[in-house]
Every structure is written in structure tokens, then in C-alpha cells.
Amino acid sequence: MSFSALTKPQMRDVLARCLWIHIVGAFIVSLRVAALYKSGVVKPRKKAYVGFYRNYDSMKDLEEMRKAAVFQSAK
């Protein structure tokens, strides 16, 4: 009978190798999430602010707030 020798399991640096794989994976996932957040939240928010302030008249808004009696000291 012929017995094949079993390969010995690697006992050194197993934790370090697993941690390295997980760190690289977490870095890649975080980059993807940041890119999705930028394209899905930040850019539309900036576009909304630009659209709002394009036609915003602060004096008109102030007069509307005065008429609505929002301010106690200004009449």
C-alpha cells in the first residue's frame, strides 16, 4: 500500500493573512460606499442649493417673515 503524505497546515501568520485580506476588502468597500454617497447625496444636495439660491430674494423673504410676525422686535 502506498500512503501519500498529508501536507502540513500552515500554522504561522494565518491571522495576519486573514486580517490583511479583511483590511483590504474593507478599504475597497468603504471607497465604493463613499463614491455612492457622493453621487447619490452630495451632488443632488449641491444642485438643490444652487437652484434655491439662483432665484432667492432675501429682502422679500424678510418682508414675508415680518408680515407673519416671526420677529418680536421688528415691525
All heavy atoms as a GROMACS GRO file, in nm:
protein
  602
    1MET      N    1   0.083  -0.118   0.000
    1MET     CA    2   0.000   0.000   0.000
    1MET      C    3   0.088   0.124   0.000
    1MET      O    4   0.189   0.129   0.066
    1MET     CB    5  -0.089   0.004   0.123
    1MET     CG    6  -0.199  -0.098   0.123
    1MET     SD    7  -0.300  -0.075   0.264
    1MET     CE    8  -0.438  -0.004   0.190
    2SER      N    9   0.037   0.221  -0.071
    2SER     CA   10   0.111   0.346  -0.082
    2SER      C   11   0.032   0.455  -0.012
    2SER      O   12  -0.085   0.480  -0.044
    2SER     CB   13   0.130   0.378  -0.230
    2SER     OG   14   0.177   0.508  -0.242
    3PHE      N   15   0.094   0.516   0.083
    3PHE     CA   16   0.031   0.626   0.156
    3PHE      C   17   0.092   0.757   0.110
    3PHE      O   18   0.214   0.771   0.102
    3PHE     CB   19   0.053   0.612   0.308
    3PHE     CG   20  -0.022   0.495   0.366
    3PHE    CD1   21   0.045   0.379   0.400
    3PHE    CD2   22  -0.158   0.503   0.387
    3PHE    CE1   23  -0.022   0.272   0.453
    3PHE    CE2   24  -0.226   0.396   0.441
    3PHE     CZ   25  -0.159   0.280   0.474
    4SER      N   26   0.006   0.852   0.078
    4SER     CA   27   0.059   0.983   0.041
    4SER      C   28   0.071   1.067   0.167
    4SER      O   29  -0.013   1.062   0.257
    4SER     CB   30  -0.033   1.052  -0.059
    4SER     OG   31  -0.158   1.077  -0.001
    5ALA      N   32   0.174   1.142   0.171
    5ALA     CA   33   0.198   1.225   0.288
    5ALA      C   34   0.103   1.345   0.287
    5ALA      O   35   0.083   1.410   0.185
    5ALA     CB   36   0.342   1.275   0.287
    6LEU      N   37   0.040   1.367   0.399
    6LEU     CA   38  -0.050   1.482   0.411
    6LEU      C   39   0.031   1.609   0.422
    6LEU      O   40   0.136   1.612   0.489
    6LEU     CB   41  -0.139   1.468   0.534
    6LEU     CG   42  -0.241   1.356   0.532
    6LEU    CD1   43  -0.312   1.348   0.667
    6LEU    CD2   44  -0.340   1.378   0.421
    7THR      N   45  -0.016   1.710   0.358
    7THR     CA   46   0.055   1.837   0.370
    7THR      C   47   0.025   1.897   0.507
    7THR      O   48  -0.088   1.890   0.557
    7THR     CB   49   0.010   1.935   0.260
    7THR    OG1   50  -0.128   1.956   0.271
    7THR    CG2   51   0.043   1.881   0.122
    8LYS      N   52   0.126   1.958   0.564
    8LYS     CA   53   0.110   2.017   0.695
    8LYS      C   54   0.034   2.149   0.682
    8LYS      O   55   0.056   2.225   0.589
    8LYS     CB   56   0.246   2.044   0.757
    8LYS     CG   57   0.321   1.920   0.794
    8LYS     CD   58   0.449   1.955   0.864
    8LYS     CE   59   0.524   1.831   0.906
    8LYS     NZ   60   0.648   1.864   0.976
    9PRO      N   61  -0.057   2.176   0.774
    9PRO     CA   62  -0.128   2.304   0.770
    9PRO      C   63  -0.034   2.418   0.808
    9PRO      O   64   0.058   2.400   0.889
    9PRO     CB   65  -0.240   2.288   0.872
    9PRO     CG   66  -0.190   2.184   0.965
    9PRO     CD   67  -0.104   2.092   0.883
   10GLN      N   68  -0.057   2.532   0.748
   10GLN     CA   69   0.026   2.647   0.780
   10GLN      C   70  -0.019   2.702   0.915
   10GLN      O   71  -0.134   2.741   0.932
   10GLN     CB   72   0.013   2.753   0.673
   10GLN     CG   73   0.102   2.872   0.699
   10GLN     CD   74   0.088   2.978   0.592
   10GLN    OE1   75   0.010   2.963   0.500
   10GLN    NE2   76   0.165   3.083   0.605
   11MET      N   77   0.071   2.705   1.007
   11MET     CA   78   0.037   2.748   1.142
   11MET      C   79   0.086   2.889   1.170
   11MET      O   80   0.044   2.950   1.267
   11MET     CB   81   0.097   2.652   1.244
   11MET     CG   82   0.048   2.508   1.229
   11MET     SD   83  -0.129   2.492   1.242
   11MET     CE   84  -0.149   2.513   1.416
   12ARG      N   85   0.174   2.940   1.086
   12ARG     CA   86   0.226   3.074   1.111
   12ARG      C   87   0.157   3.176   1.021
   12ARG      O   88   0.123   3.147   0.908
   12ARG     CB   89   0.376   3.079   1.081
   12ARG     CG   90   0.459   2.999   1.176
   12ARG     CD   91   0.603   3.007   1.136
   12ARG     NE   92   0.681   2.919   1.221
   12ARG     CZ   93   0.786   2.959   1.290
   12ARG    NH1   94   0.828   3.081   1.283
   12ARG    NH2   95   0.851   2.873   1.365
   13ASP      N   96   0.137   3.293   1.075
   13ASP     CA   97   0.085   3.408   1.002
   13ASP      C   98  -0.055   3.387   0.943
   13ASP      O   99  -0.092   3.452   0.847
   13ASP     CB  100   0.180   3.449   0.889
   13ASP     CG  101   0.317   3.489   0.941
   13ASP    OD1  102   0.322   3.544   1.052
   13ASP    OD2  103   0.416   3.466   0.870
   14VAL      N  104  -0.132   3.295   0.998
   14VAL     CA  105  -0.267   3.275   0.949
   14VAL      C  106  -0.354   3.396   0.982
   14VAL      O  107  -0.427   3.448   0.898
   14VAL     CB  108  -0.328   3.145   1.007
   14VAL    CG1  109  -0.472   3.130   0.965
   14VAL    CG2  110  -0.247   3.026   0.962
   15LEU      N  111  -0.344   3.443   1.106
   15LEU     CA  112  -0.422   3.558   1.149
   15LEU      C  113  -0.382   3.683   1.072
   15LEU      O  114  -0.466   3.760   1.028
   15LEU     CB  115  -0.405   3.581   1.299
   15LEU     CG  116  -0.480   3.702   1.356
   15LEU    CD1  117  -0.630   3.684   1.339
   15LEU    CD2  118  -0.444   3.722   1.502
   16ALA      N  119  -0.252   3.702   1.053
   16ALA     CA  120  -0.205   3.820   0.981
   16ALA      C  121  -0.254   3.819   0.837
   16ALA      O  122  -0.295   3.923   0.784
   16ALA     CB  123  -0.052   3.825   0.984
   17ARG      N  124  -0.255   3.706   0.772
   17ARG     CA  125  -0.301   3.697   0.634
   17ARG      C  126  -0.451   3.724   0.626
   17ARG      O  127  -0.497   3.798   0.539
   17ARG     CB  128  -0.269   3.560   0.576
   17ARG     CG  129  -0.296   3.551   0.428
   17ARG     CD  130  -0.238   3.428   0.362
   17ARG     NE  131  -0.201   3.320   0.452
   17ARG     CZ  132  -0.269   3.205   0.466
   17ARG    NH1  133  -0.376   3.185   0.393
   17ARG    NH2  134  -0.228   3.113   0.548
   18CYS      N  135  -0.527   3.667   0.717
   18CYS     CA  136  -0.672   3.691   0.719
   18CYS      C  137  -0.704   3.838   0.747
   18CYS      O  138  -0.792   3.896   0.683
   18CYS     CB  139  -0.740   3.602   0.822
   18CYS     SG  140  -0.745   3.430   0.774
   19LEU      N  141  -0.630   3.897   0.841
   19LEU     CA  142  -0.654   4.038   0.871
   19LEU      C  143  -0.619   4.126   0.752
   19LEU      O  144  -0.690   4.223   0.723
   19LEU     CB  145  -0.572   4.080   0.993
   19LEU     CG  146  -0.624   4.034   1.128
   19LEU    CD1  147  -0.529   4.075   1.239
   19LEU    CD2  148  -0.762   4.092   1.155
   20TRP      N  149  -0.511   4.094   0.683
   20TRP     CA  150  -0.472   4.173   0.567
   20TRP      C  151  -0.580   4.166   0.458
   20TRP      O  152  -0.616   4.269   0.400
   20TRP     CB  153  -0.339   4.122   0.513
   20TRP     CG  154  -0.292   4.196   0.392
   20TRP    CD1  155  -0.286   4.150   0.266
   20TRP    CD2  156  -0.248   4.331   0.386
   20TRP    NE1  157  -0.240   4.246   0.182
   20TRP    CE2  158  -0.215   4.358   0.253
   20TRP    CE3  159  -0.234   4.432   0.481
   20TRP    CZ2  160  -0.170   4.484   0.212
   20TRP    CZ3  161  -0.187   4.556   0.440
   20TRP    CH2  162  -0.156   4.580   0.307
   21ILE      N  163  -0.635   4.050   0.436
   21ILE     CA  164  -0.742   4.034   0.336
   21ILE      C  165  -0.864   4.115   0.378
   21ILE      O  166  -0.927   4.184   0.296
   21ILE     CB  167  -0.776   3.885   0.317
   21ILE    CG1  168  -0.659   3.814   0.249
   21ILE    CG2  169  -0.904   3.867   0.238
   21ILE    CD1  170  -0.672   3.663   0.246
   22HIS      N  171  -0.900   4.110   0.507
   22HIS     CA  172  -1.017   4.183   0.554
   22HIS      C  173  -0.995   4.334   0.550
   22HIS      O  174  -1.088   4.411   0.521
   22HIS     CB  175  -1.055   4.138   0.694
   22HIS     CG  176  -1.122   4.005   0.695
   22HIS    ND1  177  -1.054   3.890   0.725
   22HIS    CD2  178  -1.249   3.969   0.667
   22HIS    CE1  179  -1.138   3.787   0.717
   22HIS    NE2  180  -1.257   3.833   0.681
   23ILE      N  181  -0.875   4.379   0.580
   23ILE     CA  182  -0.846   4.523   0.576
   23ILE      C  183  -0.855   4.576   0.434
   23ILE      O  184  -0.915   4.680   0.409
   23ILE     CB  185  -0.708   4.552   0.639
   23ILE    CG1  186  -0.715   4.534   0.790
   23ILE    CG2  187  -0.660   4.692   0.605
   23ILE    CD1  188  -0.581   4.539   0.859
   24VAL      N  189  -0.798   4.504   0.340
   24VAL     CA  190  -0.805   4.545   0.200
   24VAL      C  191  -0.950   4.544   0.152
   24VAL      O  192  -0.996   4.638   0.084
   24VAL     CB  193  -0.715   4.455   0.112
   24VAL    CG1  194  -0.739   4.481  -0.035
   24VAL    CG2  195  -0.569   4.477   0.146
   25GLY      N  196  -1.024   4.442   0.188
   25GLY     CA  197  -1.165   4.435   0.150
   25GLY      C  198  -1.246   4.549   0.209
   25GLY      O  199  -1.331   4.608   0.142
   26ALA      N  200  -1.222   4.581   0.335
   26ALA     CA  201  -1.294   4.691   0.400
   26ALA      C  202  -1.259   4.824   0.335
   26ALA      O  203  -1.346   4.910   0.319
   26ALA     CB  204  -1.260   4.695   0.549
   27PHE      N  205  -1.134   4.842   0.295
   27PHE     CA  206  -1.093   4.965   0.229
   27PHE      C  207  -1.164   4.980   0.095
   27PHE      O  208  -1.215   5.088   0.061
   27PHE     CB  209  -0.942   4.966   0.210
   27PHE     CG  210  -0.889   5.092   0.150
   27PHE    CD1  211  -0.886   5.208   0.223
   27PHE    CD2  212  -0.844   5.094   0.020
   27PHE    CE1  213  -0.838   5.326   0.168
   27PHE    CE2  214  -0.796   5.210  -0.037
   27PHE     CZ  215  -0.792   5.326   0.038
   28ILE      N  216  -1.172   4.873   0.018
   28ILE     CA  217  -1.239   4.877  -0.112
   28ILE      C  218  -1.388   4.905  -0.095
   28ILE      O  219  -1.446   4.986  -0.167
   28ILE     CB  220  -1.213   4.746  -0.190
   28ILE    CG1  221  -1.066   4.737  -0.230
   28ILE    CG2  222  -1.303   4.734  -0.310
   28ILE    CD1  223  -1.024   4.603  -0.285
   29VAL      N  224  -1.450   4.840   0.002
   29VAL     CA  225  -1.593   4.862   0.027
   29VAL      C  226  -1.618   5.006   0.072
   29VAL      O  227  -1.714   5.070   0.028
   29VAL     CB  228  -1.646   4.761   0.131
   29VAL    CG1  229  -1.784   4.799   0.180
   29VAL    CG2  230  -1.648   4.622   0.072
   30SER      N  231  -1.531   5.060   0.156
   30SER     CA  232  -1.551   5.198   0.203
   30SER      C  233  -1.535   5.297   0.089
   30SER      O  234  -1.606   5.398   0.084
   30SER     CB  235  -1.454   5.230   0.316
   30SER     OG  236  -1.321   5.231   0.269
   31LEU      N  237  -1.443   5.272  -0.004
   31LEU     CA  238  -1.429   5.360  -0.120
   31LEU      C  239  -1.555   5.357  -0.206
   31LEU      O  240  -1.601   5.461  -0.255
   31LEU     CB  241  -1.307   5.321  -0.204
   31LEU     CG  242  -1.171   5.358  -0.148
   31LEU    CD1  243  -1.062   5.307  -0.239
   31LEU    CD2  244  -1.159   5.507  -0.128
   32ARG      N  245  -1.611   5.241  -0.224
   32ARG     CA  246  -1.734   5.229  -0.304
   32ARG      C  247  -1.850   5.300  -0.236
   32ARG      O  248  -1.929   5.368  -0.301
   32ARG     CB  249  -1.768   5.083  -0.328
   32ARG     CG  250  -1.678   5.018  -0.429
   32ARG     CD  251  -1.721   4.877  -0.455
   32ARG     NE  252  -1.632   4.814  -0.553
   32ARG     CZ  253  -1.639   4.689  -0.587
   32ARG    NH1  254  -1.728   4.608  -0.532
   32ARG    NH2  255  -1.555   4.640  -0.677
   33VAL      N  256  -1.863   5.284  -0.105
   33VAL     CA  257  -1.971   5.350  -0.033
   33VAL      C  258  -1.955   5.501  -0.038
   33VAL      O  259  -2.052   5.575  -0.056
   33VAL     CB  260  -1.977   5.300   0.114
   33VAL    CG1  261  -2.068   5.386   0.199
   33VAL    CG2  262  -2.023   5.156   0.118
   34ALA      N  263  -1.831   5.550  -0.026
   34ALA     CA  264  -1.807   5.694  -0.034
   34ALA      C  265  -1.842   5.747  -0.172
   34ALA      O  266  -1.902   5.855  -0.185
   34ALA     CB  267  -1.661   5.724  -0.001
   35ALA      N  268  -1.808   5.674  -0.277
   35ALA     CA  269  -1.842   5.717  -0.412
   35ALA      C  270  -1.993   5.718  -0.434
   35ALA      O  271  -2.047   5.812  -0.494
   35ALA     CB  272  -1.774   5.626  -0.515
   36LEU      N  273  -2.063   5.617  -0.384
   36LEU     CA  274  -2.208   5.613  -0.396
   36LEU      C  275  -2.274   5.726  -0.316
   36LEU      O  276  -2.371   5.786  -0.361
   36LEU     CB  277  -2.262   5.478  -0.349
   36LEU     CG  278  -2.237   5.361  -0.443
   36LEU    CD1  279  -2.280   5.231  -0.377
   36LEU    CD2  280  -2.311   5.382  -0.573
   37TYR      N  281  -2.222   5.756  -0.199
   37TYR     CA  282  -2.276   5.864  -0.117
   37TYR      C  283  -2.257   5.999  -0.187
   37TYR      O  284  -2.346   6.083  -0.187
   37TYR     CB  285  -2.208   5.866   0.020
   37TYR     CG  286  -2.265   5.970   0.113
   37TYR    CD1  287  -2.384   5.949   0.179
   37TYR    CD2  288  -2.198   6.091   0.135
   37TYR    CE1  289  -2.437   6.044   0.264
   37TYR    CE2  290  -2.250   6.186   0.219
   37TYR     CZ  291  -2.369   6.162   0.283
   37TYR     OH  292  -2.421   6.257   0.368
   38LYS      N  293  -2.139   6.016  -0.246
   38LYS     CA  294  -2.113   6.142  -0.315
   38LYS      C  295  -2.207   6.159  -0.434
   38LYS      O  296  -2.262   6.266  -0.454
   38LYS     CB  297  -1.968   6.149  -0.362
   38LYS     CG  298  -1.934   6.280  -0.428
   38LYS     CD  299  -1.789   6.290  -0.466
   38LYS     CE  300  -1.763   6.424  -0.532
   38LYS     NZ  301  -1.625   6.439  -0.574
   39SER      N  302  -2.224   6.054  -0.512
   39SER     CA  303  -2.308   6.066  -0.631
   39SER      C  304  -2.456   6.064  -0.596
   39SER      O  305  -2.536   6.119  -0.671
   39SER     CB  306  -2.276   5.955  -0.730
   39SER     OG  307  -2.312   5.829  -0.676
   40GLY      N  308  -2.494   6.002  -0.487
   40GLY     CA  309  -2.636   5.990  -0.453
   40GLY      C  310  -2.688   6.094  -0.358
   40GLY      O  311  -2.808   6.121  -0.355
   41VAL      N  312  -2.600   6.156  -0.277
   41VAL     CA  313  -2.646   6.251  -0.176
   41VAL      C  314  -2.584   6.389  -0.196
   41VAL      O  315  -2.655   6.489  -0.201
   41VAL     CB  316  -2.615   6.198  -0.034
   41VAL    CG1  317  -2.652   6.301   0.071
   41VAL    CG2  318  -2.687   6.068  -0.008
   42VAL      N  319  -2.453   6.394  -0.208
   42VAL     CA  320  -2.384   6.523  -0.209
   42VAL      C  321  -2.414   6.602  -0.336
   42VAL      O  322  -2.448   6.721  -0.329
   42VAL     CB  323  -2.232   6.503  -0.190
   42VAL    CG1  324  -2.157   6.633  -0.204
   42VAL    CG2  325  -2.204   6.441  -0.054
   43LYS      N  326  -2.401   6.539  -0.451
   43LYS     CA  327  -2.424   6.611  -0.576
   43LYS      C  328  -2.568   6.660  -0.590
   43LYS      O  329  -2.590   6.777  -0.625
   43LYS     CB  330  -2.385   6.525  -0.695
   43LYS     CG  331  -2.235   6.515  -0.713
   43LYS     CD  332  -2.198   6.439  -0.839
   43LYS     CE  333  -2.048   6.431  -0.853
   43LYS     NZ  334  -2.009   6.356  -0.973
   44PRO      N  335  -2.671   6.577  -0.561
   44PRO     CA  336  -2.808   6.632  -0.567
   44PRO      C  337  -2.833   6.743  -0.466
   44PRO      O  338  -2.907   6.839  -0.494
   44PRO     CB  339  -2.897   6.512  -0.538
   44PRO     CG  340  -2.815   6.394  -0.574
   44PRO     CD  341  -2.674   6.432  -0.544
   45ARG      N  342  -2.772   6.734  -0.349
   45ARG     CA  343  -2.789   6.839  -0.248
   45ARG      C  344  -2.728   6.970  -0.296
   45ARG      O  345  -2.787   7.077  -0.280
   45ARG     CB  346  -2.726   6.794  -0.117
   45ARG     CG  347  -2.752   6.889  -0.002
   45ARG     CD  348  -2.694   6.837   0.126
   45ARG     NE  349  -2.768   6.720   0.170
   45ARG     CZ  350  -2.733   6.643   0.272
   45ARG    NH1  351  -2.622   6.668   0.338
   45ARG    NH2  352  -2.805   6.539   0.307
   46LYS      N  353  -2.608   6.962  -0.353
   46LYS     CA  354  -2.544   7.083  -0.406
   46LYS      C  355  -2.627   7.142  -0.519
   46LYS      O  356  -2.642   7.265  -0.529
   46LYS     CB  357  -2.403   7.052  -0.456
   46LYS     CG  358  -2.301   7.037  -0.347
   46LYS     CD  359  -2.163   7.018  -0.405
   46LYS     CE  360  -2.061   7.002  -0.295
   46LYS     NZ  361  -1.925   6.985  -0.349
   47LYS      N  362  -2.682   7.057  -0.604
   47LYS     CA  363  -2.765   7.105  -0.714
   47LYS      C  364  -2.891   7.173  -0.661
   47LYS      O  365  -2.935   7.275  -0.714
   47LYS     CB  366  -2.802   6.989  -0.806
   47LYS     CG  367  -2.874   7.031  -0.932
   47LYS     CD  368  -2.914   6.912  -1.015
   47LYS     CE  369  -2.795   6.866  -1.097
   47LYS     NZ  370  -2.832   6.761  -1.194
   48ALA      N  371  -2.949   7.119  -0.555
   48ALA     CA  372  -3.068   7.179  -0.496
   48ALA      C  373  -3.037   7.315  -0.434
   48ALA      O  374  -3.116   7.410  -0.447
   48ALA     CB  375  -3.127   7.086  -0.390
   49TYR      N  376  -2.922   7.327  -0.367
   49TYR     CA  377  -2.882   7.456  -0.310
   49TYR      C  378  -2.860   7.559  -0.419
   49TYR      O  379  -2.901   7.675  -0.406
   49TYR     CB  380  -2.755   7.442  -0.227
   49TYR     CG  381  -2.780   7.398  -0.085
   49TYR    CD1  382  -2.736   7.275  -0.040
   49TYR    CD2  383  -2.846   7.480   0.005
   49TYR    CE1  384  -2.758   7.233   0.090
   49TYR    CE2  385  -2.868   7.441   0.135
   49TYR     CZ  386  -2.825   7.318   0.177
   49TYR     OH  387  -2.847   7.277   0.305
   50VAL      N  388  -2.794   7.522  -0.527
   50VAL     CA  389  -2.771   7.615  -0.638
   50VAL      C  390  -2.904   7.659  -0.696
   50VAL      O  391  -2.924   7.779  -0.724
   50VAL     CB  392  -2.680   7.551  -0.745
   50VAL    CG1  393  -2.678   7.633  -0.872
   50VAL    CG2  394  -2.539   7.534  -0.692
   51GLY      N  395  -2.996   7.566  -0.715
   51GLY     CA  396  -3.127   7.601  -0.768
   51GLY      C  397  -3.206   7.691  -0.675
   51GLY      O  398  -3.279   7.781  -0.720
   52PHE      N  399  -3.193   7.669  -0.545
   52PHE     CA  400  -3.266   7.752  -0.449
   52PHE      C  401  -3.213   7.895  -0.447
   52PHE      O  402  -3.288   7.992  -0.451
   52PHE     CB  403  -3.258   7.691  -0.310
   52PHE     CG  404  -3.320   7.775  -0.202
   52PHE    CD1  405  -3.458   7.779  -0.188
   52PHE    CD2  406  -3.242   7.848  -0.116
   52PHE    CE1  407  -3.516   7.856  -0.089
   52PHE    CE2  408  -3.300   7.925  -0.017
   52PHE     CZ  409  -3.437   7.929  -0.003
   53TYR      N  410  -3.081   7.909  -0.439
   53TYR     CA  411  -3.022   8.041  -0.427
   53TYR      C  412  -3.013   8.115  -0.560
   53TYR      O  413  -2.980   8.233  -0.562
   53TYR     CB  414  -2.883   8.032  -0.363
   53TYR     CG  415  -2.893   8.010  -0.213
   53TYR    CD1  416  -2.854   7.890  -0.156
   53TYR    CD2  417  -2.943   8.109  -0.131
   53TYR    CE1  418  -2.864   7.870  -0.020
   53TYR    CE2  419  -2.954   8.090   0.006
   53TYR     CZ  420  -2.914   7.970   0.060
   53TYR     OH  421  -2.926   7.951   0.194
   54ARG      N  422  -3.043   8.050  -0.670
   54ARG     CA  423  -3.043   8.118  -0.800
   54ARG      C  424  -3.154   8.225  -0.804
   54ARG      O  425  -3.133   8.334  -0.857
   54ARG     CB  426  -3.065   8.018  -0.912
   54ARG     CG  427  -3.058   8.078  -1.050
   54ARG     CD  428  -3.070   7.975  -1.159
   54ARG     NE  429  -2.954   7.886  -1.154
   54ARG     CZ  430  -2.962   7.753  -1.157
   54ARG    NH1  431  -3.079   7.694  -1.167
   54ARG    NH2  432  -2.854   7.679  -1.152
   55ASN      N  433  -3.270   8.195  -0.747
   55ASN     CA  434  -3.383   8.287  -0.751
   55ASN      C  435  -3.422   8.337  -0.612
   55ASN      O  436  -3.533   8.387  -0.594
   55ASN     CB  437  -3.504   8.219  -0.816
   55ASN     CG  438  -3.473   8.176  -0.957
   55ASN    OD1  439  -3.403   8.244  -1.030
   55ASN    ND2  440  -3.523   8.059  -0.995
   56TYR      N  441  -3.335   8.325  -0.514
   56TYR     CA  442  -3.369   8.361  -0.377
   56TYR      C  443  -3.353   8.512  -0.356
   56TYR      O  444  -3.251   8.570  -0.390
   56TYR     CB  445  -3.280   8.285  -0.280
   56TYR     CG  446  -3.308   8.315  -0.135
   56TYR    CD1  447  -3.427   8.276  -0.077
   56TYR    CD2  448  -3.216   8.382  -0.057
   56TYR    CE1  449  -3.454   8.303   0.055
   56TYR    CE2  450  -3.241   8.409   0.076
   56TYR     CZ  451  -3.360   8.369   0.132
   56TYR     OH  452  -3.386   8.396   0.263
   57ASP      N  453  -3.455   8.572  -0.301
   57ASP     CA  454  -3.451   8.714  -0.268
   57ASP      C  455  -3.466   8.725  -0.116
   57ASP      O  456  -3.573   8.701  -0.060
   57ASP     CB  457  -3.564   8.788  -0.339
   57ASP     CG  458  -3.557   8.938  -0.318
   57ASP    OD1  459  -3.452   8.986  -0.270
   57ASP    OD2  460  -3.656   9.006  -0.350
   58SER      N  461  -3.357   8.761  -0.051
   58SER     CA  462  -3.358   8.764   0.095
   58SER      C  463  -3.446   8.877   0.149
   58SER      O  464  -3.511   8.861   0.254
   58SER     CB  465  -3.217   8.777   0.149
   58SER     OG  466  -3.158   8.898   0.103
   59MET      N  467  -3.452   8.990   0.081
   59MET     CA  468  -3.535   9.101   0.128
   59MET      C  469  -3.684   9.065   0.119
   59MET      O  470  -3.762   9.100   0.207
   59MET     CB  471  -3.504   9.228   0.049
   59MET     CG  472  -3.363   9.280   0.072
   59MET     SD  473  -3.322   9.302   0.246
   59MET     CE  474  -3.428   9.438   0.288
   60LYS      N  475  -3.722   8.996   0.014
   60LYS     CA  476  -3.861   8.952   0.000
   60LYS      C  477  -3.897   8.853   0.111
   60LYS      O  478  -4.004   8.861   0.171
   60LYS     CB  479  -3.880   8.886  -0.136
   60LYS     CG  480  -4.019   8.839  -0.163
   60LYS     CD  481  -4.028   8.774  -0.300
   60LYS     CE  482  -4.162   8.710  -0.321
   60LYS     NZ  483  -4.168   8.636  -0.446
   61ASP      N  484  -3.805   8.764   0.141
   61ASP     CA  485  -3.826   8.666   0.248
   61ASP      C  486  -3.836   8.737   0.384
   61ASP      O  487  -3.918   8.701   0.468
   61ASP     CB  488  -3.712   8.565   0.247
   61ASP     CG  489  -3.746   8.438   0.322
   61ASP    OD1  490  -3.865   8.407   0.336
   61ASP    OD2  491  -3.651   8.368   0.364
   62LEU      N  492  -3.753   8.839   0.404
   62LEU     CA  493  -3.758   8.916   0.529
   62LEU      C  494  -3.891   8.986   0.544
   62LEU      O  495  -3.951   8.985   0.653
   62LEU     CB  496  -3.644   9.018   0.532
   62LEU     CG  497  -3.641   9.111   0.653
   62LEU    CD1  498  -3.609   9.033   0.779
   62LEU    CD2  499  -3.539   9.222   0.632
   63GLU      N  500  -3.941   9.045   0.438
   63GLU     CA  501  -4.071   9.113   0.445
   63GLU      C  502  -4.184   9.015   0.474
   63GLU      O  503  -4.276   9.046   0.550
   63GLU     CB  504  -4.097   9.189   0.315
   63GLU     CG  505  -4.009   9.310   0.296
   63GLU     CD  506  -4.022   9.412   0.408
   63GLU    OE1  507  -4.135   9.433   0.459
   63GLU    OE2  508  -3.919   9.469   0.447
   64GLU      N  509  -4.178   8.897   0.415
   64GLU     CA  510  -4.280   8.796   0.443
   64GLU      C  511  -4.276   8.751   0.588
   64GLU      O  512  -4.381   8.731   0.651
   64GLU     CB  513  -4.262   8.676   0.350
   64GLU     CG  514  -4.299   8.704   0.207
   64GLU     CD  515  -4.273   8.585   0.117
   64GLU    OE1  516  -4.236   8.477   0.168
   64GLU    OE2  517  -4.291   8.599  -0.005
   65MET      N  518  -4.156   8.738   0.645
   65MET     CA  519  -4.145   8.700   0.786
   65MET      C  520  -4.193   8.811   0.877
   65MET      O  521  -4.253   8.786   0.982
   65MET     CB  522  -4.001   8.660   0.818
   65MET     CG  523  -3.961   8.526   0.763
   65MET     SD  524  -3.803   8.466   0.823
   65MET     CE  525  -3.690   8.562   0.727
   66ARG      N  526  -4.169   8.938   0.839
   66ARG     CA  527  -4.220   9.050   0.919
   66ARG      C  528  -4.372   9.052   0.919
   66ARG      O  529  -4.435   9.075   1.022
   66ARG     CB  530  -4.166   9.182   0.865
   66ARG     CG  531  -4.027   9.212   0.906
   66ARG     CD  532  -3.987   9.350   0.856
   66ARG     NE  533  -3.850   9.379   0.893
   66ARG     CZ  534  -3.781   9.480   0.846
   66ARG    NH1  535  -3.835   9.562   0.758
   66ARG    NH2  536  -3.658   9.500   0.885
   67LYS      N  537  -4.431   9.029   0.802
   67LYS     CA  538  -4.577   9.027   0.792
   67LYS      C  539  -4.637   8.912   0.872
   67LYS      O  540  -4.748   8.923   0.925
   67LYS     CB  541  -4.620   9.017   0.646
   67LYS     CG  542  -4.597   9.143   0.568
   67LYS     CD  543  -4.636   9.125   0.423
   67LYS     CE  544  -4.602   9.249   0.342
   67LYS     NZ  545  -4.629   9.230   0.199
   68ALA      N  546  -4.565   8.803   0.881
   68ALA     CA  547  -4.614   8.687   0.955
   68ALA      C  548  -4.585   8.699   1.104
   68ALA      O  549  -4.619   8.610   1.182
   68ALA     CB  550  -4.550   8.560   0.901
   69ALA      N  551  -4.523   8.809   1.147
   69ALA     CA  552  -4.491   8.836   1.288
   69ALA      C  553  -4.397   8.731   1.347
   69ALA      O  554  -4.414   8.687   1.460
   69ALA     CB  555  -4.616   8.850   1.372
   70VAL      N  556  -4.298   8.693   1.268
   70VAL     CA  557  -4.199   8.598   1.318
   70VAL      C  558  -4.105   8.667   1.415
   70VAL      O  559  -4.067   8.611   1.517
   70VAL     CB  560  -4.121   8.536   1.199
   70VAL    CG1  561  -4.006   8.452   1.248
   70VAL    CG2  562  -4.213   8.456   1.111
   71PHE      N  563  -4.071   8.791   1.386
   71PHE     CA  564  -3.980   8.868   1.470
   71PHE      C  565  -4.060   8.946   1.574
   71PHE      O  566  -4.160   9.009   1.541
   71PHE     CB  567  -3.896   8.964   1.385
   71PHE     CG  568  -3.817   8.896   1.278
   71PHE    CD1  569  -3.846   8.918   1.145
   71PHE    CD2  570  -3.715   8.809   1.310
   71PHE    CE1  571  -3.775   8.856   1.046
   71PHE    CE2  572  -3.643   8.746   1.211
   71PHE     CZ  573  -3.672   8.769   1.079
   72GLN      N  574  -4.011   8.948   1.696
   72GLN     CA  575  -4.081   9.022   1.800
   72GLN      C  576  -4.035   9.168   1.804
   72GLN      O  577  -4.111   9.257   1.839
   72GLN     CB  578  -4.055   8.958   1.936
   72GLN     CG  579  -4.115   8.820   1.948
   72GLN     CD  580  -4.080   8.755   2.080
   72GLN    OE1  581  -4.011   8.812   2.163
   72GLN    NE2  582  -4.128   8.633   2.099
   73SER      N  583  -3.911   9.196   1.766
   73SER     CA  584  -3.860   9.332   1.779
   73SER      C  585  -3.870   9.412   1.650
   73SER      O  586  -3.856   9.534   1.652
   73SER     CB  587  -3.713   9.329   1.824
   73SER     OG  588  -3.636   9.260   1.726
   74ALA      N  589  -3.895   9.349   1.538
   74ALA     CA  590  -3.904   9.421   1.411
   74ALA      C  591  -4.049   9.430   1.367
   74ALA      O  592  -4.122   9.332   1.370
   74ALA     CB  593  -3.823   9.349   1.305
   75LYS      N  594  -4.092   9.549   1.329
   75LYS     CA  595  -4.230   9.568   1.287
   75LYS      C  596  -4.237   9.613   1.145
   75LYS      O  597  -4.155   9.666   1.087
   75LYS     CB  598  -4.299   9.668   1.376
   75LYS     CG  599  -4.320   9.614   1.516
   75LYS     CD  600  -4.400   9.710   1.598
   75LYS     CE  601  -4.420   9.655   1.737
   75LYS     NZ  602  -4.499   9.740   1.822
   0.00000   0.00000   0.00000
